[in-house]
């Protein structure tokens, strides 16, 4: 399957404008499937092989969301193979997608978010950079992949807006709060003048190259521990926090959808469950006959 996999991944990038993140994940998914089926040729793969692979993943305690993604990858891969006349039937087309767990997203309350931001001291260069990163994530709700891809020229310091390249290379403009802009300006004051070109990465690691998602995650975990926050925290936690705080303060769902860059409103609606749960908890605690 190696040759067909490479052709399929190239097709995703060239014709489908798939993000680097999607291509990377699909490469892992196809590698796992190839390892499972062994030497079986692609045109010999049948429905039962895909079913057995999914059962194998379930036995290994993969989450429903991971299994669903791997199934979506295989559907897309076999559809491509059929289009290229390498297969006559898509062996994954009639397999039902596993029901996803209805898990409410983790988020920080306002006090926890403030503690996280303040844990990054602005008295050092590293602290100023890290504070700017946390402020930008919380101010915009962007994905960590979008943060990593930012260039200096994407931020309009005067207008307080950011040009963000989201999934499928779709661009959107998002507002940035004054506090986040000031934090970025403080961080930029540490950068040499020849390293402030519009095409230069906005956030750099100690080697002067773009930060990775792993680096951003480590930064957040470090300051969460320093702030005494015991919740599991990741860049996506800040994204969830951004959306939840907006909805709690009266923002409409469509606006939050646009800010997050969600293609479907149903993806954004998960956050209404969070806010509704908080209202119900408050009602049950406060109402004498709840």
N, C-alpha and C positions, 0 to 999 in steps of 0.2 A: 504493500500500500504506500510505500515511501514516495514513489514518483507521483502517484495520483494525489497524495496529500499535499505535496509541494505545489502542484498545479492548482489545486483547490484554494490554498491559502493565497497564492498570487492572484487568483480570480477575485477573491474577497477584497483584496486591497485595490486592485485596478478597476474593477467593474462595480463593486458594491460599496466602495468607499468605507469599508469597515475600519473601525479604530484599531490602533496598535494593540490595545488591551484585548479586544475581541479576537484578533488574529492570534495573539499569544495564547489565550485560553483555548481556542479551538485546536491549536497545534498540540496542546497538552491532552485534550480530550481524544483526539484522533490517535495520538501515540499510545494512550491507555487502551483504546479499543484494539489497536493493532497488536499490542502485547497480549491481549486476551485471546484473540482469534488465532494467533501464531502465524503459521505459514499459509493459511487459507487465502486463496486469491480473491480479490474484490468481487469478481463476477460470480463467485460461488457463495457469497454471503447471503443468508436467508433470514427471514423473519425470526426464526428460533434463535439464531446467533445473537441478534440484537436483544431479544428478550432475556437470554441467559446472561448477557453482559450487564443489563440493568439489575437483574437479580443478584449478580456478583457484587455490584456496587452497594446494593442495599445490605447485603451480608457484611460488608466492610464498614457499615455505619456511615455511609455518605449521606449528607442531608438531602431532603427532597428537592431543594432548589438546585443543588449541584447535579443531581441525577437528571432533573428537567433540562438543565443547560446542556448536558452531554447528549441527551436525546435530541434536542434541537440542533445541535452540531451535526449529529449523524444524519438527521433528516435532510439538512442543507447539503451535506456532503454527497449523499446518495442521489439527491435531486440533481446536483451538478453532474454526477457520474452518468445519470440517465440522459441528461441533456447532451452530453458528449458521446452518447451511444456506447458507453462502456458497460452499461447495465440496461436491462429491459424493464425491471421492476424495482421500485424503491422499497427495500425490505423494512424500512422504519416508518413508512407513511401511515400505516394503520395501527400503530402503537399509541395508546392513550397516554397523554402527559400525566405524570403523577400529581396528585393534589398537593399543593404546597402548604406547609405549615403556616397557620395564621399567627405569626409571631409579631407582637408589637415592637416597633423599633426602640432601641435604647436611646435616651437623650439626657441631657443635663438640665437641671433647673437653673434659674437665673443666678442664684447664689453660687452654685458649682461652676457655672460658666465664668463668672467674674473671678473666682478664685483661680481657675485655670489660666486665665489671661494674666492676672497679676503675679502668678508664680514665675512668669518669664520676666526677669528683671531687665529694665532698659539701661542698666548701668554698664553693661558690657556689649561688645559687638555681637557675640553669639546670642545674647539675650534680646537685643534689638531685632535681629533677624527672626528669631523664633516668635517673638511677640507679634511682629508684622505678619508672619505666616498664620498664627492663630486668629488674629484680628481679621485677616482677609477671608479665611475659611468661614468664620462666624458671620461676617458682614455680608457675604455673598451666597453662602450655601453651596458653593461649587464642589464638584468632585475633586478628589486628590489628583487624578490624571489631568484635569483641567488646570489646576494650580501649577503642576509641574511644567505644563506647556506654556505658561505665561511668559511673554517678553515685556521688557520695559515699555515699549511703545504701545502695548495693549491697555495700559492704564492712563486715563486722562485725569491728571491730578486736579485740574481746575474744575471740570464738570463732575468729577466723582463718579466715573463710569469705567467699566472694564469690558473689553472685548474678549469673549470666551469661546474657545472651540470645543464643542461638546461631542457627544457620540455621533458617529457617522460624519464627522468633520463639519457638523452644522454650527454656524456661528450665532451667538446671541450677545446682546448688550445687557449688562447687569449693573445696577447702582452699587456704589461702595460708600459706606458711611464715613463721616468726617474723622471719626476716631481711627478707623482702619487706614485712611489716607495718611493721617499724621504719623501713624506707626510705620508705614512704608517709607515715608519721607525721612524719618529718623534713621531707618535702616539704610536707605540710599545715601545718606550723608557719610556713611562709612566706605562707600564704594569709590575707587579712584575715578577721575573724570574720563579716562580712556575706556572705562568699563561701564559706561552709561549710554551706550548706543541703543536706539529703539529696537534693534534686532537682538540685543543681548538678553539672556534669560533673566527674569525678574528675581528669582530666588536661587541662590547658589550654595553649594556645599563648601567645605573647607578647601577643596581642591580647585574651586573656581568653575565647576561644572554644574549642570542642573541637578536638583535634588531628585531622589527616587521616592516612590510611594513608601518604601520601607523606612527611609530616613524620616519622612514626615510622621509616620506612625510612631517611630522611636521618640521623636521630639514630643509628641502629645503624651505618650506614656510617661516620659520623664517628668513633665510638669504636672501631670495628674497625680503622680506619687508625691511630688513636692507639695501639692495643694491638699493632700489628704483625701483625694477622691478615690473611692474603692470600686467604682463601676468600671467594667471593661470599656476602654475608650479607643477610638480609631478615628481617622478622618471622616468616616461616614457617620460617626456619632455626632460630630459637629454639624454635618449636613442635616441630620434628623433634628438636632436642637434648633437650628436656624428655622426650619419649617414649622416646628411645633410652637416656637415662641411667636412667630408671625401670626399663626392661626389663633393662638390664645389671645392675641391682642386685636383681633378683628379683621385680619387680612382675608380677602376672599380667595377661594380655592383656585380659581383660574389664574389669578396673579401669582400665587405661589407656584403653580404649575409652570408658568413662563419663567419665573426666576430660577427654578431648579432645572429647567431644560428637559422636562418630562414630555415625551411625545404623546402619551395617553393620560387623560385625567384620572383614570382608575389607579394609576401608579401613585399619584399624589394623594388619593383618598385614604390611604393607609394612615395618614397623619390625623384625619378626622376621628379615627378610632382612638387615637392617643388622647386627643383633647376631650372627646366624649367620655372616656374612662375617667379622666381627671375631674370632670364635672360631676359624674356619678359618685365618685369617691367623696367629693366635697358635700354633695347632697346627703349621702348616707351618714356622714359624720355630723352634719349640722341640723338636719330636719328631725324634729322630735318623734315623728311617726314614719320614718323611712323604713 
